[in-house]
Amino acid sequence: AMGAHLKGFTSESGLAAKHRAWDVNQAWREHLGTVLCKRARSGLYSRGELVVEVEDADHKQELESVTAEGYRQQANRRLGTDRIQRVTIKLKR
């Protein structure tokens, strides 16, 4: 009974979605490494899409090439599921 109430609370409060996004961002950061994480910040995760913001066009181009796909696959392996369906790279504003 307590488990059902807790599940309902986390669902209604949005905590479940935030936790799922935290897991995704954590897995992405682990595979990107500290140096790249400073230049490519993962942020919004929704419906299978992870949005990553980068500082400049060179990093955007680098991540949009094969690199982002490899990191996506590695992060999904860590998560044990294909939750990250696509990675969108945007220039930081």
N, C-alpha and C positions, 0 to 999 in steps of 0.2 A: 504494500500500500504506500509506504513512504517513498519507494522508488518511483512509482507512478506520479506522485505529487511533485517530486523533484524534477522528473523529466518534463512535466507540464510547465513548471516554473521556468526552467532553463529555456524551453521552447518559446514561451510567451515573452520572456524578458529579452530575448535575443542573445542570451549567453551561449547557447549551443552554436549559433552561427559564428559568433566571435571566436569560440574555441576552435572550430574547424578552420577558420582563417588563420588563427595563431599557429596551428599545426602545419599548415601549408607554408606560411612564411618562414617558420623555423626550419623546415626541411629544405626550402629554397636557399636560405642563408647558409646552412651547413655545407651545401654542395658548391656554393659560390665562393666561399672563403672570405676572410676578413678584408683583404685588399679590395676585391671586386665589390663586396657589399657596401663599401664606402662610396663607390661610384654608381652602383645600381641598387636602389632601394626598392624592395618589394613592398607592396602596400595592399591595395584593395584586392580581395578575392571574392568572386561571386559567380555562381553557376558554372564552375569549371574554368573560369578565366582568372589568371593572375596578372595584375598590372604591375609593371616594374618601371620605375622612373630613373632616368640616367642624367648625368650632368651635361653631356655634350653629344654632338652628332656622331663623333667617332665611336664612342662607346655604344651608342644606339645601333649603329651599323654592325659593330662587332657582335653584339648580342642577338641581333636579328638574323645573323647568319646561322650557321650550324650550332654555334655555342649555346644559345638559349634552348634549343631542342634537346641537346645532351643534358643540360642542367635540369630541364623539365622531367626527362626520363629518370634521372638519378633521384630527384626529389620524390617522384612517384614511387620508386622502389623503396625508398626509406619509409614512405607513408604506408606501403603495402597495398596500394590501390592507385588507380589512374584518376585521382581527383583533379589533378591539374590537366585539363584538356588542351589549353592553349596559353601562351604567354604573350602579352601585349607590351611592347616596349615604347615608352613615351619619354619625350624630353621634359625634364623638370622645369617648371615655370618659375 
